[in-house]
Every structure is written in structure tokens, then in C-alpha cells.
Amino acid sequence: MTDQHISDLIPGYALDCLDETEFDQAKAHLALCPLCRAELASYQAVVDRLGMAAPDVTCSDDLKHQLIVRVHPAVSAVSDE
């Protein structure tokens, strides 16, 4: 398997969005292939910075409350009292 690289799977592996079969194939190959591990490290460096790529945005207090209520419905009961 090490003679056939998995370059097409590496971006998805770094983003954790492969299906189970692809993930297992990539994981097995990465255990044996230093070239693909090096390529994965490059992708992971980019993935690690994705969260910082978007600008900071300030949202309204109403929007924050709506989000909190959706995530934690118990907050709605407290604020309705």
C-alpha cells in the first residue's frame, strides 16, 4: 500500500470529514508512509488556522439570547418567568 499514496484523502483526513472506509484506509496508509504523513502535517497546519481566518463579528444581545435559548432551552424557561 505504501507505493500508492493517498494524496486525494489527506485533505479530508485533516478536516475529519472522511467516511469510515476512507478514514480506515488513510489511517493504515499514514502509519506506513512518511511522505503522506508530511503532507498531512502541512494540511493540519492550515486546518489549525482556519478558525482565525474569518474576521471577528459582534452580534446583538438579542441574537446571543436566541442562540443560547436554542442551545440550552432551559434558559428560555428562566427568562420567561
MDTraj code that builds the backbone (N, CA, C; nanometers):
import mdtraj as md
import numpy as np

residues = "MET THR ASP GLN HIS ILE SER ASP LEU ILE PRO GLY TYR ALA LEU ASP CYS LEU ASP GLU THR GLU PHE ASP GLN ALA LYS ALA HIS LEU ALA LEU CYS PRO LEU CYS ARG ALA GLU LEU ALA SER TYR GLN ALA VAL VAL ASP ARG LEU GLY MET ALA ALA PRO ASP VAL THR CYS SER ASP ASP LEU LYS HIS GLN LEU ILE VAL ARG VAL HIS PRO ALA VAL SER ALA VAL SER ASP GLU".split()
xyz = np.array([
    [0.0824, -0.1207, 0.0000],
    [0.0000, 0.0000, 0.0000],
    [0.0866, 0.1269, 0.0000],
    [0.2093, 0.1196, 0.0504],
    [0.2914, 0.2394, 0.0585],
    [0.3367, 0.2904, -0.0779],
    [0.3302, 0.2068, -0.1841],
    [0.3712, 0.2531, -0.3162],
    [0.2618, 0.3343, -0.3846],
    [0.1425, 0.3336, -0.3296],
    [0.0324, 0.4114, -0.3861],
    [-0.0136, 0.5114, -0.2791],
    [0.0203, 0.6366, -0.2979],
    [-0.0076, 0.7389, -0.1975],
    [-0.1560, 0.7764, -0.1947],
    [-0.1963, 0.8400, -0.0867],
    [-0.3381, 0.8735, -0.0632],
    [-0.3601, 1.0242, -0.0656],
    [-0.2923, 1.0928, -0.1546],
    [-0.2997, 1.2392, -0.1608],
    [-0.4425, 1.2907, -0.1712],
    [-0.5303, 1.2159, -0.2365],
    [-0.6692, 1.2605, -0.2502],
    [-0.7471, 1.2499, -0.1195],
    [-0.7013, 1.1682, -0.0258],
    [-0.7712, 1.1523, 0.1027],
    [-0.7170, 1.2431, 0.2127],
    [-0.5980, 1.2928, 0.1958],
    [-0.5323, 1.3677, 0.3029],
    [-0.6070, 1.4952, 0.3435],
    [-0.6567, 1.5763, 0.2495],
    [-0.7317, 1.6946, 0.2944],
    [-0.8549, 1.6580, 0.3787],
    [-0.9280, 1.5573, 0.3363],
    [-1.0448, 1.5136, 0.4129],
    [-1.0071, 1.4562, 0.5476],
    [-0.8943, 1.3870, 0.5533],
    [-0.8461, 1.3329, 0.6807],
    [-0.8136, 1.4469, 0.7764],
    [-0.7463, 1.5490, 0.7255],
    [-0.7096, 1.6633, 0.8096],
    [-0.8334, 1.7367, 0.8612],
    [-0.9378, 1.7398, 0.7793],
    [-1.0626, 1.8072, 0.8183],
    [-1.1579, 1.7150, 0.8935],
    [-1.1198, 1.5889, 0.9105],
    [-1.2024, 1.4890, 0.9784],
    [-1.3395, 1.4740, 0.9118],
    [-1.3374, 1.4625, 0.7784],
    [-1.4652, 1.4505, 0.7075],
    [-1.4679, 1.3328, 0.6096],
    [-1.3867, 1.2316, 0.6361],
    [-1.3895, 1.1108, 0.5542],
    [-1.4942, 1.0146, 0.6074],
    [-1.5474, 0.9314, 0.5178],
    [-1.6360, 0.8265, 0.5682],
    [-1.5487, 0.7202, 0.6358],
    [-1.6116, 0.6251, 0.6995],
    [-1.5383, 0.5278, 0.7814],
    [-1.4369, 0.4472, 0.6994],
    [-1.4752, 0.4049, 0.5793],
    [-1.3855, 0.3265, 0.4943],
    [-1.2642, 0.4086, 0.4524],
    [-1.2881, 0.5318, 0.4090],
    [-1.1776, 0.6194, 0.3687],
    [-1.0859, 0.6499, 0.4863],
    [-1.1462, 0.6754, 0.6023],
    [-1.0673, 0.7047, 0.7224],
    [-0.9763, 0.5878, 0.7563],
    [-1.0314, 0.4666, 0.7555],
    [-0.9523, 0.3483, 0.7884],
    [-0.8388, 0.3279, 0.6879],
    [-0.8685, 0.3495, 0.5597],
    [-0.7671, 0.3361, 0.4551],
    [-0.6555, 0.4390, 0.4765],
    [-0.6932, 0.5624, 0.5018],
    [-0.5941, 0.6687, 0.5215],
    [-0.5111, 0.6431, 0.6465],
    [-0.5755, 0.6045, 0.7543],
    [-0.5043, 0.5809, 0.8800],
    [-0.4013, 0.4693, 0.8638],
    [-0.4406, 0.3613, 0.7971],
    [-0.3482, 0.2496, 0.7763],
    [-0.2300, 0.2934, 0.6896],
    [-0.2589, 0.3693, 0.5862],
    [-0.1510, 0.4145, 0.4976],
    [-0.0585, 0.5121, 0.5692],
    [-0.1147, 0.6038, 0.6446],
    [-0.0341, 0.7033, 0.7153],
    [0.0604, 0.6389, 0.8159],
    [0.0201, 0.5268, 0.8714],
    [0.1059, 0.4568, 0.9671],
    [0.2339, 0.4060, 0.9013],
    [0.2294, 0.3868, 0.7691],
    [0.3434, 0.3291, 0.6979],
    [0.4168, 0.4260, 0.6062],
    [0.3609, 0.5435, 0.5812],
    [0.4156, 0.6293, 0.4768],
    [0.4578, 0.7667, 0.5299],
    [0.5868, 0.7895, 0.5425],
    [0.6340, 0.9193, 0.5921],
    [0.6044, 1.0346, 0.4958],
    [0.5995, 1.0086, 0.3668],
    [0.5686, 1.1155, 0.2709],
    [0.4259, 1.1666, 0.2903],
    [0.3325, 1.0763, 0.3059],
    [0.1933, 1.1180, 0.3264],
    [0.1742, 1.1811, 0.4640],
    [0.2494, 1.1345, 0.5643],
    [0.2416, 1.1985, 0.6970],
    [0.2919, 1.3424, 0.6891],
    [0.3957, 1.3654, 0.6116],
    [0.4475, 1.5022, 0.5959],
    [0.3444, 1.5900, 0.5246],
    [0.2793, 1.5345, 0.4231],
    [0.1744, 1.6101, 0.3533],
    [0.0584, 1.6394, 0.4479],
    [0.0218, 1.5403, 0.5295],
    [-0.0850, 1.5609, 0.6279],
    [-0.0476, 1.6718, 0.7256],
    [0.0753, 1.6761, 0.7692],
    [0.1192, 1.7804, 0.8631],
    [0.1003, 1.9186, 0.8021],
    [0.1257, 1.9312, 0.6725],
    [0.1057, 2.0603, 0.6043],
    [-0.0421, 2.0988, 0.6045],
    [-0.1273, 2.0035, 0.5748],
    [-0.2715, 2.0308, 0.5753],
    [-0.3203, 2.0634, 0.7166],
    [-0.2702, 1.9912, 0.8153],
    [-0.3141, 2.0157, 0.9523],
    [-0.2726, 2.1544, 0.9992],
    [-0.1592, 2.2036, 0.9540],
    [-0.1173, 2.3390, 0.9897],
    [-0.2172, 2.4414, 0.9365],
    [-0.2688, 2.4180, 0.8177],
    [-0.3697, 2.5082, 0.7603],
    [-0.5015, 2.4944, 0.8357],
    [-0.5434, 2.3716, 0.8615],
    [-0.6698, 2.3475, 0.9322],
    [-0.6664, 2.4125, 1.0706],
    [-0.5527, 2.4056, 1.1363],
    [-0.5397, 2.4649, 1.2700],
    [-0.5601, 2.6156, 1.2689],
    [-0.5396, 2.6787, 1.1542],
    [-0.5537, 2.8247, 1.1441],
    [-0.6874, 2.8684, 1.0846],
    [-0.7703, 2.7752, 1.0396],
    [-0.8963, 2.8118, 0.9745],
    [-0.9868, 2.8960, 1.0640],
    [-0.9895, 2.8658, 1.1917],
    [-1.0742, 2.9405, 1.2837],
    [-1.0373, 3.0873, 1.2952],
    [-0.9140, 3.1195, 1.2611],
    [-0.8680, 3.2573, 1.2693],
    [-0.8808, 3.3312, 1.1361],
    [-0.9288, 3.2611, 1.0336],
    [-0.9363, 3.3206, 0.9001],
    [-1.0518, 3.4205, 0.8861],
    [-1.1587, 3.3983, 0.9576],
    [-1.2750, 3.4868, 0.9489],
    [-1.2581, 3.6039, 1.0458],
    [-1.3054, 3.7206, 1.0070],
    [-1.2945, 3.8355, 1.0976],
    [-1.3880, 3.8198, 1.2181],
    [-1.3501, 3.8821, 1.3281],
    [-1.4368, 3.8830, 1.4463],
    [-1.5614, 3.9649, 1.4159],
    [-1.6741, 3.9164, 1.4630],
    [-1.8011, 3.9853, 1.4409],
    [-1.8716, 3.9984, 1.5754],
    [-1.9246, 4.1158, 1.6023],
    [-2.0017, 4.1378, 1.7237],
    [-2.1489, 4.1256, 1.6880],
    [-2.2193, 4.0406, 1.7618],
    [-2.3618, 4.0243, 1.7324],
    [-2.4445, 4.0926, 1.8412],
    [-2.5700, 4.1150, 1.8093],
    [-2.6589, 4.1848, 1.9026],
    [-2.6897, 4.0969, 2.0233],
    [-2.7300, 4.1608, 2.1324],
    [-2.7688, 4.0862, 2.2522],
    [-2.8875, 3.9953, 2.2236],
    [-2.9800, 4.0410, 2.1380],
    [-3.0966, 3.9594, 2.1028],
    [-3.0537, 3.8319, 2.0306],
    [-2.9614, 3.8443, 1.9373],
    [-2.9121, 3.7276, 1.8651],
    [-2.8406, 3.6317, 1.9595],
    [-2.7599, 3.6845, 2.0518],
    [-2.6926, 3.6000, 2.1508],
    [-2.7957, 3.5229, 2.2328],
    [-2.9010, 3.5924, 2.2757],
    [-3.0053, 3.5269, 2.3566],
    [-3.0737, 3.4166, 2.2761],
    [-3.1061, 3.4448, 2.1490],
    [-3.1710, 3.3438, 2.0648],
    [-3.0829, 3.2195, 2.0509],
    [-2.9549, 3.2402, 2.0339],
    [-2.8628, 3.1279, 2.0212],
    [-2.8549, 3.0481, 2.1507],
    [-2.8448, 3.1178, 2.2622],
    [-2.8369, 3.0498, 2.3916],
    [-2.9628, 2.9684, 2.4163],
    [-3.0792, 3.0235, 2.3825],
    [-3.2055, 2.9526, 2.4018],
    [-3.2088, 2.8260, 2.3157],
    [-3.1580, 2.8344, 2.1945],
    [-3.1556, 2.7160, 2.1071],
    [-3.0617, 2.6087, 2.1607],
    [-2.9486, 2.6504, 2.2145],
    [-2.8506, 2.5547, 2.2642],
    [-2.8905, 2.5004, 2.4009],
    [-2.9446, 2.5871, 2.4845],
    [-2.9848, 2.5500, 2.6208],
    [-3.1296, 2.5944, 2.6441],
    [-3.2277, 2.5120, 2.6042],
    [-3.3686, 2.5521, 2.6173],
    [-3.4110, 2.5901, 2.7590],
    [-3.3426, 2.5411, 2.8609],
    [-3.3768, 2.5756, 2.9979],
    [-3.3627, 2.7263, 3.0224],
    [-3.2776, 2.7945, 2.9478],
    [-3.2603, 2.9381, 2.9627],
    [-3.3901, 3.0096, 2.9286],
    [-3.4630, 2.9576, 2.8318],
    [-3.5897, 3.0176, 2.7913],
    [-3.6892, 3.0180, 2.9062],
    [-3.6930, 2.9092, 2.9809],
    [-3.7862, 2.8992, 3.0941],
    [-3.7518, 3.0020, 3.2003],
    [-3.6249, 3.0250, 3.2249],
    [-3.5807, 3.1215, 3.3259],
    [-3.6135, 3.2631, 3.2810],
    [-3.5907, 3.2947, 3.1543],
    [-3.6131, 3.4313, 3.1071],
    [-3.7610, 3.4622, 3.0873],
    [-3.8456, 3.3591, 3.0766],
    [-3.9896, 3.3803, 3.0611],
    [-4.0579, 3.4063, 3.1941],
    [-3.9907, 3.3810, 3.3048],
    [-4.0530, 3.3992, 3.4367],
    [-4.0599, 3.5429, 3.4773],
])
top = md.Topology()
chain = top.add_chain()
for i, resn in enumerate(residues, 1):
    res = top.add_residue(resn, chain, resSeq=i)
    for name in ("N", "CA", "C"):
        top.add_atom(name, md.element.get_by_symbol(name[0]), res)
traj = md.Trajectory(xyz[None], top)
